[in-house]
């Protein structure tokens, strides 16, 4: 009989590439991981790994076993969901990962809803970079996580994970209100091709989105500053340091010296979890609570909206 815990280690090795990385992610020692994988090979009766010096790769039999492991782990998630459903009421910890703007914009309201509907649940929220979500979910560090992608940066399918779409939000160009605008121009991004740009740090989804959006508009942005926090980005825009792309949830109390122009681009938020966990009552409860937190978030007014409806902000 193949040990499920060892199958999980083999799956992680196929995704992370090294025994050291598997050990670090799952809080094992490298020697313990090696011993467990050797035991799995004995259980399987065939070689699953090829060792060349310090490098380890999966054999064809190992890769085939990983495919079966994905199915086994998904069915175990489904079984766990059914067992929870058989109990009376939801209880216990629910480990939630999130990115910063969602943590501020919708998570507090969602947790209030969750506490009212399921007081036995104990939500535990951690901020996490989207790049680390898949590993954290598969390793069991998180149960669910809020993730996002952009029109120009779609998220690839992740082995062993599933997603539930949650909502979309508008994207804006934030520019200094002191600078003149082309009266005949629309929301096309090439209006700002000659301006200095403020982007997120390289390697982040936000940085990739800006670069690809500008390239699709026919230019490469001239980057002056690289900052991840949107409040700081808006402060730099207000100081005349450049322009930036900012999602709606990042526009909290924008400075008066910032002009906002809505673009036909969206950032999309989804809830990610382990494959097979879609029917887990706690996951479903959190999804419902998050959906309840999203409606009613009106888009921020653009410069054009303000000019057409100058008195509406007084109502």
ZAKOLMI-189964 format. One line per field, with one value per residue (C-alpha): x, z, y; residue in one letter. Coordinates in Angstrom, 3 decimals, padded with zeros to 6 digits, m for minus. Layout:
xx: c(X, ...)
zz: c(Z, ...)
yy: c(Y, ...)
resn: c(A, ...)
//
This chain:
xx: c(000.000, 001.372, 001.625, m000.308, 002.145, 004.981, 002.938, 002.580, 006.352, 006.846, 004.323, 006.109, 009.453, 008.021, 006.922, 009.794, 012.663, 014.955, 014.775, 016.070, 013.163, 010.649, 012.196, 012.109, 008.497, 007.171, 009.340, 011.325, 015.040, 016.454, 017.540, 014.015, 012.577, 015.134, 014.304, 010.570, 011.030, 013.246, 010.514, 007.988, 010.213, 010.259, 006.471, 006.111, 008.626, 010.147, 012.635, 010.880, 013.945, 017.171, 020.044, 023.020, 025.301, 023.113, 020.460, 017.305, 014.843, 011.727, 011.740, 008.837, 007.309, 007.741, 006.041, 003.177, 002.779, 002.601, m000.387, m002.127, m001.092, m002.895, m006.105, m005.684, m005.060, m008.062, m010.325, m009.004, m009.926, m013.428, m013.678, m012.571, m015.239, m017.944, m016.843, m017.057, m020.487, m021.613, m020.749, m023.061, m021.756, m018.405, m015.616, m011.858, m009.165, m009.435, m006.083, m006.573, m003.914, m004.473, m002.760, m002.622, m005.337, m007.876, m006.901, m007.999, m010.871, m012.988, m011.469, m012.565, m016.193, m016.071, m014.736, m017.569, m020.091, m018.307, m018.287, m022.018, m022.902, m020.353, m019.118, m017.262, m014.852, m011.507, m010.238, m006.482, m005.368, m001.830, m000.558, 001.313, 002.831, 000.780, 003.903, 003.990, 000.317, 000.415, 003.225, 001.579, m001.735, m000.221, 001.960, m001.086, 000.194, m002.970, m006.475, m007.620, m006.089, m007.191, m005.213, m005.392, m004.412, m004.724, m005.995, m002.411, m001.124, m003.508, m002.730, m001.512, m003.206, m001.503, m001.232, m003.314, m005.174, m008.547, m010.002, m013.354, m013.717, m014.742, m014.841, m013.166, m012.077, m011.224, m007.709, m006.775, m003.938, m002.917, m001.269, m000.402, m003.426, m001.055, 000.009, m002.098, m004.006, m004.578, m008.127, m008.850, m007.412, m009.392, m008.360, m005.774, m002.545, m000.308, m001.313, 001.335, 004.110, 006.416, 005.836, 008.089, 006.495, 006.172, 005.877, 005.966, 009.222, 010.343, 009.135, 005.690, 002.438, 001.820, 005.148, 004.563, 001.066, 002.333, 005.084, 002.775, m000.043, 002.319, 003.916, 000.459, m000.137, 003.018, 005.684, 008.016, 007.525, 010.416, 010.518, 011.682, 010.533, 009.775, 007.412, 004.960, 002.679, m000.075, m000.396, 003.267, 002.788, m000.053, 002.033, 004.809, 002.313, 000.966, 004.539, 004.837, 007.212, 005.416, 002.305, 001.203, m001.411, m003.399, m006.316, m009.499, m008.810, m005.483, m007.129, m007.792, m008.016, m006.006, m004.334, m006.152, m003.160, m003.772, m005.900, m007.538, m008.385, m010.182, m008.836, m010.553, m008.373, m009.354, m007.715, m009.550, m009.668, m010.317, m010.280, m007.702, m007.760, m006.588, m008.282, m011.230, m011.879, m014.497, m017.252, m015.641, m018.206, m015.584, m014.368, m017.944, m018.741, m015.730, m016.582, m020.118, m018.831, m016.349, m019.057, m021.200, m018.312, m017.834, m021.205, m021.773, m018.141, m018.788, m015.979, m014.130, m015.031, m012.769, m011.864, m014.550, m017.186, m016.364, m016.627, m019.985, m021.478, m019.795, m022.464, m022.894, m020.176, m022.268, m025.206)
zz: c(000.000, m000.966, 001.873, 001.125, 003.032, 000.889, m002.258, m001.175, m000.818, m004.307, m005.714, m004.000, m005.363, m008.887, m008.379, m006.330, m008.036, m005.093, m001.898, 000.021, m001.229, m000.267, 003.178, 003.769, 002.637, 004.705, 007.810, 007.331, 007.234, 003.796, 005.107, 006.349, 002.926, 001.240, 003.633, 003.014, m000.754, m000.565, 001.436, m001.242, m003.892, m001.877, m001.592, m005.325, m006.277, m009.032, m009.222, m008.898, m008.745, m010.664, m008.581, m010.260, m007.652, m005.730, m008.429, m008.307, m011.161, m011.478, m013.634, m016.061, m013.379, m010.837, m013.082, m013.708, m009.971, m009.412, m011.757, m009.679, m006.492, m007.695, m008.103, m004.720, m002.892, m004.588, m003.480, 000.074, 000.059, m001.081, 001.670, 004.299, 003.064, 003.384, 006.906, 007.935, 006.355, 008.506, 011.697, 013.315, 012.496, 011.342, 013.879, 014.126, 012.358, 008.764, 007.461, 004.888, 002.691, 001.096, m000.772, 000.958, m000.875, m000.480, 003.195, 003.609, 001.126, 001.689, 004.235, 007.421, 006.242, 005.166, 008.572, 010.271, 008.114, 008.755, 012.527, 012.526, 010.420, 011.787, 015.220, 015.713, 012.868, 013.732, 010.648, 010.668, 008.048, 006.676, 003.984, 001.311, m002.029, m004.841, m006.044, m002.828, m002.634, m004.616, m002.539, 000.729, m000.231, m001.358, 001.757, 003.973, 005.409, 004.072, 003.526, 001.089, m000.393, m002.222, m005.434, m008.365, m011.983, m014.722, m018.275, m019.512, m016.944, m016.698, m014.072, m015.301, m014.082, m010.951, m010.340, m007.400, m007.036, m008.068, m008.193, m007.659, m009.388, m006.932, m008.554, m010.865, m010.196, m012.432, m013.179, m013.246, m014.470, m011.594, m012.923, m011.424, m011.707, m012.286, m015.670, m018.720, m020.498, m024.207, m024.599, m027.501, m025.856, m024.410, m021.830, m024.194, m022.336, m024.986, m023.720, m021.025, m023.122, m022.613, m018.853, m016.203, m014.620, m011.124, m011.120, m008.617, m008.095, m010.824, m010.392, m009.117, m011.028, m010.797, m012.462, m015.221, m015.827, m016.287, m018.667, m020.791, m020.839, m021.992, m024.588, m025.919, m026.263, m028.369, m025.957, m023.173, m020.004, m018.759, m015.138, m012.546, m009.256, m008.170, m005.198, m004.137, m001.679, m003.511, m000.891, m001.453, m005.217, m005.033, m002.843, m005.441, m008.225, m006.228, m005.898, m009.694, m009.839, m012.556, m013.463, m012.338, m012.863, m009.688, m009.050, m007.500, m004.139, m004.014, m004.306, m000.645, 000.017, m003.060, m002.657, m004.251, m006.529, m008.252, m011.372, m011.960, m015.421, m015.724, m018.255, m020.008, m017.965, m014.974, m012.073, m011.191, m007.731, m007.086, m004.166, m004.529, m002.659, m002.996, m005.739, m004.278, m001.552, m003.484, m001.598, 001.819, 003.995, 005.412, 001.929, 000.767, 003.848, 003.275, m000.412, 000.458, 003.067, 000.605, m002.030, 000.534, 001.182, m002.493, m003.702, m003.255, m003.880, m006.476, m008.811, m007.825, m009.909, m012.797, m013.890, m016.568, m014.025, m011.756, m014.563, m015.746, m012.248, m010.119, m007.403, m006.932, m004.306, m001.990, m001.949)
yy: c(000.000, 003.408, 005.926, 009.137, 011.315, 009.988, 010.555, 014.177, 014.450, 013.044, 015.516, 018.380, 017.210, 017.244, 020.864, 022.302, 020.502, 019.755, 017.749, 020.778, 022.903, 020.213, 019.902, 023.654, 023.984, 021.085, 021.556, 018.324, 017.766, 016.872, 013.490, 012.771, 013.629, 011.356, 008.515, 008.860, 008.923, 005.839, 004.114, 005.103, 003.506, 000.279, 000.391, 000.998, m001.662, 000.492, 003.343, 006.683, 008.928, 009.286, 010.612, 012.285, 013.798, 016.241, 016.424, 014.339, 013.922, 011.803, 008.694, 008.090, 005.839, 008.636, 011.189, 008.777, 008.189, 011.968, 012.126, 009.461, 011.292, 014.437, 012.434, 010.741, 014.020, 015.631, 012.779, 013.074, 016.781, 015.839, 013.212, 015.732, 018.151, 015.505, 014.634, 018.287, 018.497, 015.577, 017.447, 019.957, 023.428, 024.696, 025.013, 025.282, 027.288, 028.483, 029.728, 032.465, 034.042, 037.429, 040.240, 043.662, 045.626, 042.812, 042.563, 046.160, 046.386, 043.271, 040.890, 042.774, 042.921, 039.276, 038.216, 040.094, 038.237, 034.926, 035.454, 036.176, 033.128, 030.644, 031.736, 028.454, 029.151, 030.732, 032.607, 033.254, 035.793, 036.088, 038.439, 036.518, 037.369, 035.799, 033.998, 031.973, 031.035, 027.796, 026.296, 027.400, 025.810, 022.521, 022.365, 022.879, 026.154, 027.822, 026.465, 029.159, 032.300, 035.414, 035.807, 038.186, 038.512, 041.137, 041.299, 041.332, 038.806, 035.835, 033.238, 029.851, 026.683, 025.355, 021.583, 020.449, 023.750, 025.138, 028.659, 030.307, 033.723, 036.429, 039.860, 042.342, 045.884, 048.797, 050.001, 053.696, 055.834, 058.091, 061.250, 064.662, 066.948, 069.887, 068.547, 069.482, 066.740, 066.270, 067.539, 065.210, 062.124, 059.272, 056.697, 055.150, 054.441, 055.976, 059.444, 058.898, 057.364, 060.354, 060.600, 059.059, 055.995, 054.600, 050.806, 047.979, 046.139, 043.706, 040.150, 041.152, 040.731, 044.475, 045.267, 042.722, 044.102, 047.678, 046.627, 044.494, 047.048, 049.786, 047.522, 046.656, 050.420, 050.689, 051.922, 050.871, 052.920, 055.034, 053.842, 056.362, 054.806, 051.239, 051.069, 048.344, 050.162, 052.016, 054.778, 055.640, 055.423, 057.958, 060.254, 060.197, 060.907, 063.859, 065.131, 065.201, 062.249, 060.317, 058.348, 054.890, 052.223, 051.620, 049.203, 050.533, 048.912, 050.727, 054.143, 054.851, 058.616, 059.635, 063.027, 065.996, 066.549, 063.198, 062.884, 059.488, 058.204, 054.903, 052.406, 049.479, 047.090, 044.990, 043.270, 040.066, 038.498, 034.810, 032.420, 029.624, 026.323, 022.735, 020.722, 018.849, 021.435, 023.435, 021.644, 022.095, 023.921, 026.308, 027.238, 027.729, 029.826, 032.075, 032.444, 033.532, 035.983, 037.487, 037.865, 039.657, 042.049, 042.976, 044.387, 048.111, 049.088, 051.782, 052.723, 055.876, 058.926, 059.778, 063.283, 063.011, 061.900, 064.816, 067.345, 065.968, 065.676, 068.360, 068.377, 064.645, 064.354, 066.504, 064.110)
resn: c(X, X, X, X, X, X, X, X, X, X, X, X, X, X, X, X, X, X, X, X, X, X, X, X, X, X, X, X, X, X, X, X, X, X, X, X, X, X, X, X, X, X, X, X, X, X, X, X, X, X, X, X, X, X, X, X, X, X, X, X, X, X, X, X, X, X, X, X, X, X, X, X, X, X, X, X, X, X, X, X, X, X, X, X, X, X, X, X, X, X, X, X, X, X, X, X, X, X, X, X, X, X, X, X, X, X, X, X, X, X, X, X, X, X, X, X, X, X, X, X, X, X, X, X, X, X, X, X, X, X, X, X, X, X, X, X, X, X, X, X, X, X, X, X, X, X, X, X, X, X, X, X, X, X, X, X, X, X, X, X, X, X, X, X, X, X, X, X, X, X, X, X, X, X, X, X, X, X, X, X, X, X, X, X, X, X, X, X, X, X, X, X, X, X, X, X, X, X, X, X, X, X, X, X, X, X, X, X, X, X, X, X, X, X, X, X, X, X, X, X, X, X, X, X, X, X, X, X, X, X, X, X, X, X, X, X, X, X, X, X, X, X, X, X, X, X, X, X, X, X, X, X, X, X, X, X, X, X, X, X, X, X, X, X, X, X, X, X, X, X, X, X, X, X, X, X, X, X, X, X, X, X, X, X, X, X, X, X, X, X, X, X, X, X, X, X, X, X, X, X, X, X, X, X, X, X, X, X, X, X, X, X, X, X, X)
//
